[in-house]
Every structure is written in C-alpha cells, then in structure tokens.
C-alpha cells in the first residue's frame, strides 16, 4: 500500500520526458497556421524547420489549416495582374505579374489560393495556377464555345482528405443550339476532362461573367436583368432566383451563406 504512494525520485526524474520543447511544439503544432511568405523565411531557422516546411504533407496540411485572406489580386483590362497585400511583411506572392505562366493571362476566378486564368491569345486557353508556389496547369480545350467573356467559377475546397488538390471549373455560356438559353460545362481535375451538363436553362437572361461565386455545392451568377442564376453541382439542375435586383452588386460567401453587397 505504502509502496504505491511513495513519490520516488524515479518518477520525478522521468516526468520531463512527457513534455515537448517549445521549438518542437511550434514546429509540430503552430507552423501550419502561418501564411506561406512567413514559412519561406522560417526555413532558415534550422534544419528541422526547413525539412518540416518543405515536405508535401506539411504544404497540404497548411492549405487546410490557414484560411485567412492575405490580399487581393486586381487587373485592369489590357494590363498584367497585380497583388495588394494586407501585410507586406508576412503576406505576399513571389511573382504578382504571374510571369511564370508561359503567356500573358487574364484572371477570371479564384478559390482558396488557386487562380483560374485565361490566355490573352486567340486560342483562349485556361490555366489553373498557385501564385505562391508558382505551379500551373494548362487545361485541355473545352468541348463548347464559351465566348469571349466566359462566366467561369473555380471550385477548390482544401481538406485533409483532398490530398491531390482536386478542383472543378464551371462555365455557364450562351447555348449554341438554342436561342435564349444557357448551358453549363464542367472541368474536373480528377477526371482530367470537360463534361457538358444535360441541364439547359431556357431564359432570356444575360449573365454578369465575373460575378460567379460557389457556396456549398451551388454556383451563383448575377443576371444583368436582375435576379440570380443558380446551378446545383450535385443535382445537376439550374434555378432562377427572382426578387433580387442588385445586378451591379457583388455576390459573396459568408460562413457558408450566399450574400450580396452593393
């Protein structure tokens, strides 16, 4: 009985082994919540930190853990892109002009750190790029003609299970076969191909191309005549939402709910 209660020196001598050093706690549990620009600088702290930050699994985990907005991309027609950082010391991209893409591009959509760009050439090629890592992917040519000003929405949802960084690109375009109709084409990075939806929205409406937003598996666009066009990615169905007249407003996603600012 007494032997079990005795606070021996052996217990005190081994207690320190159950605690981690502060540098190990920061490396294992804090670094993933920092922005990428800070992490690039912290690679010079020590060899262990450099190996940790450089690993593909850490990059995947960081994309899921860090969700703060670092800044805004802007672009004037005919000019290269630019990046406005909210904190130049910790937030930024190495090449705001996106010169790592093999040709001049126009930014169409963004989603959780990825950009969808369209080439400025006659061919109108789509590119998906990560402006932080300067990695890019040229997409295959679409099956349908999207027009000179495509209504594109990029959907990329980082998660611990999405290790391959799968994304989708949704384009709503005027039908080539039916007057006053809108069709939808979807690119899936998992399949590596475009697929035209069987859904056709028969409505004499015109989309605001740059207004697209994704909220919980539904994509929304403003309509120039007023109202919103919704396309459900799961049900493969479209719907016109009337009673909203802010065509010049901006659609957004706030805590998983569709909102509008005008």
Helices and strands as residue ranges (DSSP letters): H 2-5, H 9-14, G 15-18, H 22-29, G 31-33, H 36-42, H 47-54, H 56-65, E 71-74, E 82-85, E 105-111, E 114-119, E 126-130, E 135-138, E 151-155, E 168-174, E 181-188, E 193-202, G 209-211, E 213-215, E 218-222, E 228-232, E 237-241, E 250-254, E 257-261
